[in-house]
Amino acid sequence: MDISNKNFPELKNDRLLRAALGEEIDKVPVWVMRQAGRYLPEFQAVRAQHDFFTVCRTPELACEVTLQPLRRYEHLDASIIFSDILVIPQALGMTVEMHPGVGPVFPKPLENPSEIDDLKEDGAVSRLKYVGEAITLTRHKIEGKVPLIGFTGAPFTLMGYMIEGGGSKTMAKTKEWLEKYPKDVHKLLNLLTRVIIDYLIMQTESGAQLLQVFESSADHLTRNQFIEISAPYLKTIREGVKTKLKERNLNQVPMTIFAKGAGSSLDIQAGLGYETIGLDWTVDPIEARKIVGENVTLQGNLDPQDLYKSPEEIKKMTIEMVQKFGKHRYIANLGHGITPQTPLESMAAFTEAVHEAL
């Protein structure tokens, strides 16, 4: 297949895009964060033969696992390209390994601010071209069934991994940097922001139809820290993508911000320019709507742990959730990524219930 050909098949199901833009929809659209992942036996079969980042870097494999949930679940209204937020630090010259039972590990994290100058910003996005190739291939193979979502980690979240050397429950080293090296922190956040903007433009040029920015570590920030450390860069990313798409005569794409644990900053998020705000499971849908107003789409927010309940309970909880959000400007999802041991029938019960709810 010639993946340089951008004459993609016509989109048959545009519920997600219409909901993101506030247009009328027939049914509430639904997709799930990490829907191509470890809960699927067909994904585990691929991983049994290939390292995690090999799957990310091989367009054919990334495309295959992106399409797997669509084959199994007929009610999904979107697909999200299989990749990882930490491909950006890799492209900047840092080594990231995926360790079984541990998650991502940086053998050599950033230990002092002088190491920021060692990061290879020039050419970083060209070293991520495999993501663009996977997106283009998937757009062809998906045959217009549903839209394809591209994504990135947000600057603060990426910085945290780069300093901590992996996931952290305390983010102690990162918080020390915030206190000790504020100028260097902003230098690094600015660098990451520039790369992220170009990375998202590349994804759009490759065929991504909606973009999501994951600020997965926002729960480590106070409201004031979110306003200082996260929000300005998230706003710059949204404005930068919009401007560069316009300069290149490319169609604008809706964007979603998902700041996990930042429910206290919903009013700030509403002013960042994103069409959609993702909510974790701790946020009440009715309160969230009061805060953000009627001109922003909300996405979420069933607790992933609720998918361990019976299919009947899942359907009941999902219908109640959807009815709270309402049909206008709403995309159904979980409040965080689906977990590896989730029963397959739970995903079916969740997605079916969304379409039946209203």
Solvent accessible surface area in square Angstrom, and as a share of the most:
residue,aa,sasa,rsa
1,M,147,0.66
2,D,91,0.47
3,I,47,0.24
4,S,82,0.53
5,N,60,0.31
6,K,97,0.41
7,N,126,0.65
8,F,43,0.18
9,P,48,0.30
10,E,151,0.68
11,L,45,0.23
12,K,152,0.65
13,N,29,0.15
14,D,56,0.29
15,R,44,0.16
16,L,1,0.00
17,L,31,0.16
18,R,84,0.31
19,A,1,0.00
20,A,0,0.00
21,L,86,0.43
22,G,21,0.20
23,E,77,0.34
24,E,146,0.65
25,I,17,0.08
26,D,89,0.46
27,K,77,0.33
28,V,2,0.01
29,P,0,0.00
30,V,0,0.00
31,W,0,0.00
32,V,0,0.00
33,M,5,0.02
34,R,131,0.48
35,Q,1,0.00
36,A,8,0.06
37,G,8,0.08
38,R,145,0.53
39,Y,10,0.04
40,L,0,0.00
41,P,63,0.39
42,E,48,0.22
43,F,3,0.01
44,Q,94,0.42
45,A,61,0.47
46,V,21,0.12
47,R,76,0.28
48,A,89,0.69
49,Q,147,0.65
50,H,60,0.27
51,D,77,0.40
52,F,27,0.11
53,F,4,0.02
54,T,53,0.31
55,V,0,0.00
56,C,2,0.01
57,R,108,0.39
58,T,42,0.24
59,P,19,0.12
60,E,109,0.49
61,L,32,0.16
62,A,0,0.00
63,C,4,0.02
64,E,56,0.25
65,V,0,0.00
66,T,1,0.00
67,L,16,0.08
68,Q,4,0.02
69,P,0,0.00
70,L,8,0.04
71,R,151,0.55
72,R,97,0.35
73,Y,11,0.04
74,E,142,0.64
75,H,46,0.21
76,L,3,0.02
77,D,1,0.00
78,A,0,0.00
79,S,0,0.00
80,I,14,0.07
81,I,3,0.02
82,F,19,0.08
83,S,14,0.09
84,D,27,0.14
85,I,27,0.14
86,L,1,0.01
87,V,1,0.00
88,I,0,0.00
89,P,0,0.00
90,Q,29,0.13
91,A,6,0.04
92,L,1,0.00
93,G,46,0.45
94,M,20,0.09
95,T,80,0.47
96,V,9,0.05
97,E,70,0.31
98,M,44,0.20
99,H,68,0.30
100,P,127,0.80
101,G,92,0.88
102,V,109,0.63
103,G,18,0.18
104,P,29,0.18
105,V,36,0.20
106,F,6,0.02
107,P,69,0.44
108,K,172,0.73
109,P,26,0.16
110,L,10,0.05
111,E,132,0.59
112,N,61,0.31
113,P,20,0.13
114,S,78,0.50
115,E,49,0.22
116,I,2,0.01
117,D,103,0.53
118,D,100,0.52
119,L,19,0.09
120,K,119,0.51
121,E,52,0.23
122,D,129,0.67
123,G,39,0.37
124,A,2,0.01
125,V,32,0.18
126,S,70,0.45
127,R,106,0.39
128,L,1,0.01
129,K,132,0.56
130,Y,28,0.11
131,V,3,0.02
132,G,5,0.04
133,E,61,0.27
134,A,1,0.01
135,I,0,0.00
136,T,4,0.02
137,L,12,0.06
138,T,0,0.00
139,R,29,0.11
140,H,21,0.09
141,K,100,0.42
142,I,9,0.04
143,E,111,0.50
144,G,4,0.03
145,K,87,0.37
146,V,2,0.01
147,P,0,0.00
148,L,0,0.00
149,I,0,0.00
150,G,0,0.00
151,F,21,0.09
152,T,1,0.00
153,G,0,0.00
154,A,0,0.00
155,P,2,0.01
156,F,3,0.01
157,T,0,0.00
158,L,0,0.00
159,M,0,0.00
160,G,1,0.01
161,Y,47,0.18
162,M,0,0.00
163,I,2,0.01
164,E,27,0.12
165,G,12,0.12
166,G,9,0.09
167,G,58,0.56
168,S,39,0.25
169,K,198,0.84
170,T,87,0.51
171,M,8,0.03
172,A,62,0.48
173,K,104,0.44
174,T,0,0.00
175,K,79,0.34
176,E,83,0.37
177,W,11,0.04
178,L,21,0.10
179,E,138,0.62
180,K,121,0.51
181,Y,65,0.25
182,P,67,0.42
183,K,179,0.76
184,D,42,0.22
185,V,1,0.00
186,H,49,0.22
187,K,94,0.40
188,L,0,0.00
189,L,0,0.00
190,N,66,0.34
191,L,14,0.07
192,L,0,0.00
193,T,4,0.03
194,R,122,0.45
195,V,5,0.03
196,I,0,0.00
197,I,15,0.08
198,D,50,0.26
199,Y,4,0.01
200,L,0,0.00
201,I,2,0.01
202,M,28,0.12
203,Q,1,0.00
204,T,17,0.10
205,E,70,0.31
206,S,11,0.07
207,G,6,0.05
208,A,3,0.03
209,Q,26,0.12
210,L,1,0.01
211,L,0,0.00
212,Q,0,0.00
213,V,0,0.00
214,F,25,0.11
215,E,1,0.00
216,S,31,0.20
217,S,13,0.09
218,A,1,0.01
219,D,70,0.36
220,H,39,0.17
221,L,19,0.10
222,T,81,0.47
223,R,93,0.34
224,N,114,0.59
225,Q,47,0.21
226,F,2,0.01
227,I,70,0.36
228,E,94,0.42
229,I,9,0.04
230,S,1,0.01
231,A,6,0.05
232,P,60,0.38
233,Y,18,0.07
234,L,0,0.00
235,K,84,0.36
236,T,64,0.37
237,I,0,0.00
238,R,4,0.02
239,E,90,0.40
240,G,15,0.15
241,V,0,0.00
242,K,90,0.38
243,T,71,0.41
244,K,61,0.26
245,L,0,0.00
246,K,154,0.65
247,E,122,0.55
248,R,114,0.42
249,N,142,0.73
250,L,61,0.31
251,N,132,0.68
252,Q,83,0.37
253,V,14,0.08
254,P,10,0.06
255,M,0,0.00
256,T,0,0.00
257,I,0,0.00
258,F,1,0.00
259,A,5,0.04
260,K,38,0.16
261,G,36,0.34
262,A,6,0.04
263,G,27,0.26
264,S,80,0.52
265,S,1,0.01
266,L,5,0.03
267,D,67,0.35
268,I,44,0.23
269,Q,3,0.01
270,A,30,0.23
271,G,51,0.49
272,L,9,0.04
273,G,40,0.39
274,Y,9,0.03
275,E,35,0.16
276,T,0,0.00
277,I,1,0.00
278,G,4,0.04
279,L,3,0.01
280,D,8,0.04
281,W,102,0.36
282,T,104,0.61
283,V,20,0.11
284,D,53,0.28
285,P,12,0.07
286,I,82,0.42
287,E,86,0.38
288,A,0,0.00
289,R,37,0.14
290,K,143,0.61
291,I,86,0.44
292,V,14,0.08
293,G,29,0.27
294,E,105,0.47
295,N,126,0.64
296,V,14,0.08
297,T,0,0.00
298,L,1,0.00
299,Q,2,0.01
300,G,1,0.01
301,N,10,0.05
302,L,10,0.05
303,D,32,0.17
304,P,6,0.04
305,Q,104,0.46
306,D,21,0.11
307,L,0,0.00
308,Y,91,0.35
309,K,79,0.34
310,S,44,0.28
311,P,53,0.33
312,E,127,0.57
313,E,88,0.39
314,I,0,0.00
315,K,60,0.25
316,K,130,0.55
317,M,60,0.27
318,T,0,0.00
319,I,51,0.26
320,E,87,0.39
321,M,15,0.07
322,V,0,0.00
323,Q,100,0.45
324,K,104,0.44
325,F,18,0.07
326,G,22,0.21
327,K,77,0.32
328,H,97,0.43
329,R,30,0.11
330,Y,0,0.00
331,I,1,0.00
332,A,0,0.00
333,N,0,0.00
334,L,0,0.00
335,G,0,0.00
336,H,41,0.18
337,G,2,0.02
338,I,5,0.03
339,T,28,0.16
340,P,36,0.23
341,Q,135,0.60
342,T,5,0.03
343,P,48,0.30
344,L,51,0.26
345,E,101,0.46
346,S,1,0.01
347,M,0,0.00
348,A,28,0.22
349,A,5,0.04
350,F,0,0.00
351,T,1,0.01
352,E,52,0.23
353,A,0,0.00
354,V,2,0.01
355,H,17,0.08
356,E,107,0.48
357,A,12,0.09
358,L,89,0.44
